[in-house]
Amino acid sequence: MNLVCLLAILIICIGRSTEGASRPAVVNIGAVFAVSTINGGVSKIAIKAAEEDVNADPSILSGTKFSVSMHDSNYSGFLSIIGALNYMESDTVAIIGPQTSVMAHIVSHLANELHVPLLSFTALDPTLSSLQYPYFLQTAPNDQFQMNAIGDMVSYFGWKEVVALFTDDDQSRNGVTALGDKLAQKMHKISYKAVLPPDPTATRDQVKTELAKIQIMESRVIVLHTFSRTGLLVFDVAKELGMMESGYVWIATAWLSTVLDSTSPLPQKTKDSIEGALTLRPHTPDSKRKRAFISRWKKLSNGTRGLNPYALYAYDTVWIIAHAVNLLLDQGGTISFSNHASIPGYRRGIMNLSALSIFNGGKQLLENILQTNTTGLTGPLAFHSDRSLVNPSYDIINIIENGYQQIGYWSNNSGLSVVPPETAPNRSTSNQHLAAVVWPGGTTNKPRGWVFPNNGKQLIIGVPDRVSYRDFVSQQNGTDIAKGYCIDIFLAAIKLLPYAVPHRFELFGDGHKNPSYYELVSNIPSGFDAAVGDIAIVANRTKIVDFTQPFIESGLVVVAPVRGSDARAWAFLKPFSPLMWGVTAAFFLIVGSVLWVLEHRLNDDFRGPPRKQIGTILWFSFSTMFFSHRENTVSFLGRMVLIIWLFIILIINSSYTASLTSMLTVQQLSSPITGIDTLISSFEPIGFQVGSFAENYLIEELNIPKSRLVPLGSPEEYANALKERTVAAVVDERPYIELFLSDNCMFSIRGPEFTKSGWGFAFPRDSPLAIDMSTAILTLSENGELQQIHDKWLSKKACASQTSDLESDQLQLQSFWGVFLIVGTACFIALVIHFSLAFRQYLRRSPEDDHHSDLEPPGHGSTSSGTTATPRLTFLSFIDEKKDQSKDNKSKRKREEIMRKSSNWHEKEDV
């Protein structure tokens, strides 16, 4: 039992002795920074605080002292290299830094050879890749993510182009390259790259020279990627040049947010010069540890520097190294160094290169760092397989008067949002939102992002020199002045732009035939700045230029020498228009009624029961159309009206017969072409306009042999080819065909459009002028001016054959209003005369003529004068009587009176 206890004690003592031998008393860490800079100053404070916290934590390193020594590079690349070499010859296991990417590229080669990990949170060049520099790690989001955020912002606000203003160093240059790649993915671009000398060597004159170049350019969106000293100088000069006014957009990278966070108080001049700018700040989520550190910061810094996110990254970087070293020691690793095999050859000379040695545990320490998975002041600490931090994110800051406001967030997972990335939804177009921005000049209206450059240069506008259809675009009187439908639309749209666009038109073509429109747009921008005319928007052209909103619809149609063959059941109604039929029918009834009135008192054929008389009126009216009326007219007025009406009927019948015959005869001209399908299958020749895209479309899309295609240069050639049957049909764009048909009524469009397109103005790819012109064209459409221009140039009286009906041969009321006026006047005069004579006769009637046919008994109605009172007939009753009836009534009454008297005499004789 005692022997067992003795062996156990011996094993424990040996283990402790071994543990004590494997854990060194001190672990040396180096740090290289320019302490005078903002990030260098806050990093020094944060690193020292982290060193103290690591050494005060008994759960880590088990008593081994964690020592971090600082080397001030004083913003010198040479001193940075010297500092790194000093650390590498003094048994340093890791180095925090260097501060700049320029030095990181150099020192990383030393780290690769000596296996000393470099960890930097400020050298954020995205090209410092893990393949070339395996011992270099970035412990803050590199500039690739910052540029992704800026690219998403540019896309969100809808700007097509930006100007990149940056210092000529590795980090800024490669960051701008990353920005260009991101913008290209979203169909945007960097229109100009303005380069300044490396920070902080740029002078005021150098900055002013570059800004003056930017000031005369189109783009007003400026991305400033530099460091604090040069950046503040740029804003100061921009303020002086008026480039912080309304219309400009300034997006500064994270350097500006470090100035806001760490410089207090900020001079009023600086506040004024950066007002309205946007900037990014690395996002660090809220936590209890972070709040505790923020409360310590004032004491740690003695109020000399404000806390910014890079101080938090510096603090976390120290802890990453401490955890990795602790894991290395726990794994049984040792802190040991060995000589480099190649270095002994360089012993001679002043430089003690032989002191440089390889850290034997460097590879394992690097692996431990990459396996970090913990939470720090900046949030989760872990690395992806490409050695970038997990879920990098940024706050988006808008600098306003006397301060700044946060308008949103950006993260690699969720994109733009108004809520923190920890709670933001997944990335989608509908979820991309930012709060309202106060832009330079104090406006809240989103800047357009570009203006027409004020450099005195005129836009050279290419215009097709057409020889046909010159209503669309043409040369004026042998000059370089262009006119036409398309030109008027362009000039009207230019007037709606909020800026002047100096330009001049330049004709394209030889003047003998219509030019190739593909060649015209291919000369943009090498020969022309834009192209204006009847330019169809088709696929192969959109690959080389950007088009505006179409200002007129256009598509290919087929026109053939065809009138619509109207074999419908109601084709006999076609010769007259509906109004003509209605008026003709009305006059049949009117004339029949007038003749009835004129003949009613004289002619027994026009008398009888009411039902019979209505039938007589209808029969007589419509039988006159065929001159088959059986009723005779006896009155002079009736005969005169009938003669005039029969003459009118003769005219109407003859016109109807001629029109119907013409319609039926013209059907003999019908073509079998009913649309593009029958045209393709007919194997007949097809005409097309020279210079039009119709030729390529028919060949490439419809597989029609080129041998079937016949080039035609003018409407006259169209008409001749169709009449002479040289071609079976012509294929062209609808606006041309509609203008052609307005002067050629023997042809018509067959079938619907078989392509859908439109005409637009062509501009270079990604030209913002194309967007503004599209907006102007839409405005012209909404306010009616586009239609007015169309009516001015293209509204000619079109043949109805365009719609494939026979309305052009219909007889209209306008052609017959004269004859209807004659018969109407004759009827009116006849009625006036008739009623005048009848009224005169009515007034001349004697009272006894008004006595009824059946006499009343004697003594009934007697008066004191011994006469009998009888009611007078009304005028209507009078004119309803037959003209001789009153005389017959008088004779009848006399006979009855004689017979009554005779009867009375015989009665007296009997008595």
HELIX and SHEET records of a PDB file:
HELIX    1   1 ASN A    2  SER A   22  1                                  21    
HELIX    2   2 ILE A   38  ALA A   56  1                                  19    
HELIX    3   3 LEU A   61  GLY A   63  5                                   3    
HELIX    4   4 GLY A   77  MET A   88  1                                  12    
HELIX    5   5 SER A  101  LEU A  114  1                                  14    
HELIX    6   6 ASP A  143  PHE A  157  1                                  15    
HELIX    7   7 ASP A  170  GLN A  185  1                                  16    
HELIX    8   8 ARG A  204  GLN A  215  1                                  12    
HELIX    9   9 SER A  228  GLU A  240  1                                  13    
HELIX   10  10 TRP A  255  SER A  262  1                                   8    
HELIX   11  11 GLN A  268  ILE A  274  1                                   7    
HELIX   12  12 LYS A  288  SER A  301  1                                  14    
HELIX   13  13 PRO A  309  ASP A  330  1                                  22    
HELIX   14  14 ILE A  343  TYR A  346  5                                   4    
HELIX   15  15 LEU A  353  ALA A  355  5                                   3    
HELIX   16  16 GLY A  362  LEU A  370  1                                   9    
HELIX   17  17 THR A  429  ASN A  431  5                                   3    
HELIX   18  18 TYR A  485  LEU A  496  1                                  12    
HELIX   19  19 TYR A  517  SER A  522  1                                   6    
HELIX   20  20 ALA A  539  THR A  542  1                                   4    
HELIX   21  21 ALA A  571  LEU A  573  5                                   3    
HELIX   22  22 PRO A  578  GLU A  599  1                                  22    
HELIX   23  23 ASP A  604  PHE A  606  5                                   3    
HELIX   24  24 PRO A  610  SER A  623  1                                  14    
HELIX   25  25 THR A  624  PHE A  626  5                                   3    
HELIX   26  26 PHE A  636  VAL A  666  1                                  31    
HELIX   27  27 GLN A  667  LEU A  669  5                                   3    
HELIX   28  28 ILE A  676  SER A  682  1                                   7    
HELIX   29  29 ALA A  694  ASN A  696  1                                   3    
HELIX   30  30 TYR A  697  GLU A  701  3                                   5    
HELIX   31  31 LYS A  706  ARG A  708  5                                   3    
HELIX   32  32 PRO A  715  LYS A  723  1                                   9    
HELIX   33  33 ARG A  734  LEU A  741  1                                   8    
HELIX   34  34 PRO A  768  GLU A  782  1                                  15    
HELIX   35  35 GLU A  785  LEU A  794  1                                  10    
HELIX   36  36 ALA A  800  THR A  803  5                                   4    
HELIX   37  37 GLU A  807  ASP A  809  5                                   3    
HELIX   38  38 LEU A  813  SER A  815  5                                   3    
HELIX   39  39 TRP A  817  LEU A  843  1                                  27    
HELIX   40  40 PRO A  847  ASP A  850  5                                   4    
HELIX   41  41 PHE A  875  ASP A  880  1                                   6    
HELIX   42  42 GLN A  885  ASP A  910  1                                  26    
SHEET    1   A 5 LYS A  65  ASP A  72  0                                        
SHEET    2   A 5 VAL A  26  PHE A  33  1                                        
SHEET    3   A 5 THR A  92  ILE A  96  1                                        
SHEET    4   A 5 LEU A 118  SER A 120  1                                        
SHEET    5   A 5 PHE A 136  GLN A 138  1                                        
SHEET    1   B 8 LYS A 189  LEU A 196  0                                        
SHEET    2   B 8 GLU A 161  THR A 167  1                                        
SHEET    3   B 8 VAL A 221  HIS A 225  1                                        
SHEET    4   B 8 VAL A 249  ALA A 252  1                                        
SHEET    5   B 8 LEU A 278  PRO A 282  1                                        
SHEET    6   B 8 SER A 393  ILE A 400 -1                                        
SHEET    7   B 8 GLY A 403  SER A 411 -1                                        
SHEET    8   B 8 GLY A 415  SER A 417 -1                                        
SHEET    1   C 2 PHE A 337  ASN A 339  0                                        
SHEET    2   C 2 SER A 357  PHE A 359 -1                                        
SHEET    1   D 2 ASN A 373  GLY A 376  0                                        
SHEET    2   D 2 GLY A 379  ALA A 382 -1                                        
SHEET    1   E 3 HIS A 503  PHE A 508  0                                        
SHEET    2   E 3 LEU A 459  PRO A 464  1                                        
SHEET    3   E 3 ALA A 530  ALA A 531  1                                        
SHEET    1   F 2 SER A 474  GLN A 475  0                                        
SHEET    2   F 2 ALA A 482  LYS A 483 -1                                        
SHEET    1   G 2 ASP A 546  PHE A 547  0                                        
SHEET    2   G 2 ALA A 762  PHE A 763 -1                                        
SHEET    1   H 2 ILE A 552  SER A 554  0                                        
SHEET    2   H 2 SER A 757  TRP A 759 -1                                        
SHEET    1   I 5 LEU A 709  LEU A 712  0                                        
SHEET    2   I 5 ILE A 686  GLN A 689  1                                        
SHEET    3   I 5 ALA A 729  GLU A 733  1                                        
SHEET    4   I 5 LEU A 556  ALA A 560 -1                                        
SHEET    5   I 5 SER A 748  ARG A 750 -1                                        
END                                                                             
